[in-house]
């Protein structure tokens, strides 16, 4: 599902809301999650999961095409851990 499909689904299920308002709500939620993660904060949505940022240390990598070694800088990567409710639903336990 992409963002526009999510907006359309929420708008269809809530006919009392204008689509532009649903779009603003969805964009605000995504912007807040992104802002929190860029500050290094953890975002937890109970039953769904938790978004966090992990730091990957600098390392020496290898170019697979040429085989030469290259240095890879340290970087921060997003990480998602599923919540128990979501994990159970995916495995057919709920």
Secondary structure, 3 states (H helix, E strand, C coil): CCHHHHHHHHHHHCCCCCHHHHHHHHHHHHHHHHHHHHCCCCEEECCCEEEEEEEECCEEEECCCCCCEEEECCEEEEEEEECHHHHHHHCCCC
